[in-house]
Amino acid sequence: MGREEQIIEERIKKIEELKKAGINPYPDRFSLHEKRNWSKEIKENYSKLKGEEKSKSSKVVAGRVMTTRDFGKISFVTLQDLKGNIQLVFQDKGTPKKALELFKKVDSGDIVGARGNPMKTKTGEVSLLVKELYILTKSFLPLPDKHKGIQDEEERLRKRYLDIIMNEEVKEIFIKKQIFWSEIRNFLTKKGFLEVETPVLENSAGGAAATPFKTHHNALDLDVYLRISMGELWQKKLLVAGYEKTFEIGRQFRNEGMDAEHLQDYTQMEFYWGYANYEDGMKLVEEMYKNVAKAVLGTLKFERGGYKIDLSKKWARHDFEKTIKEKTGIDIYKSGKPKIMKKLKELSQRDDPKGPKLDYDPSLEKWKLIDALWKYCRRQLSGPGFLIGQPVELAPLAKRNPKDPHKVEQFQIIIAGSEVGNGYSELNDPADQEARFIEQRKLGEKGDKDAMDHDKSFVEALKYGMPPACGFGVSERLFAFLMNRPIRECQVFPLMRPEAEEMLEKKK
């Protein structure tokens, strides 16, 4: 019998012994839960107690047993709750016999409740001298080694619940993530934006250049797509309807590659602001990012992948055309595909640790190749800053710049060599919009999987008149940047291959 099997057998035996003694190892509630205290608060408030208050003050805790140490006349349990941990002390002369006997049935991983008096041990650790003990859930399986944790990354993500139990930093990530989205929601609400909900299933995949997931709707007997934007075309229809400021936070789906910055299933926020343009959007977004960083990190300074970021600095502006020419020598409007291909091949062969995988597939359209050039240049920009002056060919939903009709009024947030937010003055000329949709359809017919559908219902809505507006979107990639972690590690339960498939992959 292996060590784990032996541990499980011993725990099953203890469960049976508890039941025989009339103790339910899985009660439906903790009778003292309304009087419960957090471990962190007990420690912080101990120094405020005076004289007899320290020995007579009664506190109630509940949580998971992380370790047990039995020294005969005195024993210790490390109890972990949501806000920290505290040491429980079981002492022959200080703990009632009933609690001492029940302690013998406790193992690491069990969930217990306890009432006791705050005290300091000889080592100076604020602890709780136990007077009452309650077993609330008896665990079958032992926790991972407290020093090693879970070593395999895939297992750590697959068994995220264990990862959170064993790693305080991981637990803190998802508390901060709630702060992140709450701050964005509160910021926009205070600015007068109305939160809305738009369809997740759509007849056509619109609002972004991305490959959608396709499924079938049985009741209506039609193929539909999971949305690839946070209701962009729907929110613009609401602008037509007369709402002036809307936003949505929700899940969106793109059937594309995975890396440290991209997932197929993630949370996004998009807002649409009537009677404003991209200049107004840049001011609002800079303020929002600073508020969010301050709320999540307590500072405007952080690191991401070797870049040092300070959001309090003046945000630079990088022109798309000028930046590419400065860093690669390519004039995007005068250079043809062969010259661009040659440059991409040259750049891809450089030993550049910050360089992306440059896609120079000859079947790609010129502007797709230029976009790959830009991504090379972007890696050299630390930020914070705005990218402006994008070509109209790369932004089919953005308004043309009246000073240069080859470009659009678009801005992207550049932080740590990457794009973490995208906005623009919204195109509200129905004729121009329809012409761009037609161009997108032609690209799709040539094999461009990211080309947008021709959404006739949206064009029809524009014909009724949509006010000038600025739209902007940011995903949880920004949160991953603030945490300085891959985006997959910033999702509580990222999509994983079935475990059997994972094992086969490793054997290969």
Residue, then its C-alpha position, 0 to 999 in steps of 0.5 A: m500500500g502506497r503512502e497516500e493510500q495509507i493516509i486515506e485509509e487512516r482518515i476514513k477510519k477517523i470518519e467512522e470513529l467520529k460517526k460512532a461517537g455521535i459527531n457528524p464530520y460534515p455538519d450543515r453549518f458552523s453554530l458559531h459562524e455569526k460570532r466569527n473573527w478573521s485571523k488577521e483582525i485577532k492578530e492586529n487587535y491583540s496589542k490593544l487588549k489590556g490586562e485581563e482582557k487578553s486572557k478573558s477575551s473570547k474569539v471564534v475562528a473557522g478555516r482550513v487546517m494547514t499543519t498539525r504538531d503534537f508535542g504531547k502536553i501541548s499541540f499546535v494547529t495552523l488554521q488558514d482563513l480568507k484573510g490569513n492564518i492563526q495558530l491554535v494552541f491545545q494545552d493540557k491545563g488550558t484546553p478542555k478534555k473534549a476539545l483535546e480528544l477531538f484534536k486527535k481526529v484532526d488532520s491537515g486539510d480538514i476544515v474546523g471551527a474553534r473558540g478560544n482566548p488570544m494569547k502569545t506563545k513563548t516565541g511571541e506569536v499571537s495565537l488562540l488557546v482553544k476552548e471549543l473545537y468543531i470539525l466542520t469537514k473531514s478531508f479524505l486527501p492530504l494537502p500537497d507538501k507545504h514547502k513544495g506546493i504543486q510543481d507541475e504547472e498544468e496540474r496547478l492550473r487544473k487543480r486551482y483550488l489547491d493552488i489557491i490553498m497553498n499559495e497566498e499570492v495566488k489567492e490575492i490575485f483573484i481578490k485584486k481582480q474583483i477590485f480591478w473590474s469593480e473600479i472600472r465599473n464604478f469609474l464609468t458609472k460615476k462618469g454617467f455611463l449606463e451599464v448594458e447587456t448585449p447578446v453573446l450569440e450573434n447571427s454574424a461575428g461583428g465588432a472586431a477582426a477576429t476568428p469566431f467560435k461557431t455553434h448551432h442554435n437548435a430551437l431556431d435551426l440556424d448557425v450562430y457565433l459566440r461574440i468576438s467583441m463586447g457588443e460593439l455594434w449593439q452598443k452603437k445601435l443604442l447610441v442610435a436609440g438615444y443613449e449617450k453613454t453605455f458600457e458592458i463588462g462580460r465574456q467574449f470569445r475568439n477562436e485563435g492562438m494562446d500565449a502569455e497575452h492571449l486566450q480564447d475565452y476572456t472578460q472584456m469591457e467596452f464603452y461608447w460615448g456619444y458626442a465625443n471623439y478619440e481625443d476625449g477618449m484618450k483623456l478619459v482612458e488615461e484617468m481610468y487606467k491610473n485609478v484602476a492601477k492605484a486601486v489594485l496596486g496602491t501605486l502607479k508604478f509596476e513591472r511587466g516582463g522586464y519593462k518598468i512602467d510609471l503611469s504618472k509619467k506623461w503619456a507619449r504619442h506614437d504615430f503608426e507611420k512614423t514609428i515604423k519608418e523610424k525603426t525599420g526604414i519602411d515607408i508603409y504607403k510607398s513600399g510594396k509587398p516584396k520590400i515589406m516581406k524582405k524586411l520582415k524576414e530580416l527582422s525575424q532572423r535577428d536574435d531579439p528576445k523581445g521580438p514577436k514571431l513575425d508572420y510574413d506569409p506571402s499569401l497575406e495582404k499587404w496591410k496584414l504584413i504591415d501590421a506584423l511590422w508594427k508589432y515588431c516596433r511596438r515591442q521597443l516601446s515601454g509606455p505608457g503611451f498612445l498609438i495613433g495614425q493607423p491606416v484605414e485598412l486596419a480599422p474598418l469601424a473607425k472614422r477617417n481623420p479629416k486631415d489625412p483620409h488614409k488614416v483613422e482617428q484611433f488610439q491604442i494604449i501601449i504598455a510594456g511593448s504591447e497593446v492593452g486597450n483600443g479605441y477610436s472615433e466611431l464611423n457613423d457615415p453609413a455609406d463609408q461603413e458599407a463600403r468598408f464592409i464590402e472590402q472586408r467581405k472581399l478579404g474574407e473570400k480570399g481566405d482572411k479568417d479575421a475579416m468582418d462580416h457585412d452586417k446589413s442591420f448595423v448599416e441600416a441602423l446607421k442610416y437613421g443617424m448615429p451621433p459622433a462617438c468614441g468607443f473603447g475596449v480593454s480586456e483582462r490582459l491589462f490586469a495580467f500586466l498589472m500582476n506581471r503574470p501570464i493571462r492564463e494564470c490570472q483566470v481562476f479556472p482557465l480552459m484545460r485539455p482533458e487530463a488524459e490528453e495532457m498525459l498523452e501530450k507529455k509522452k510525445 
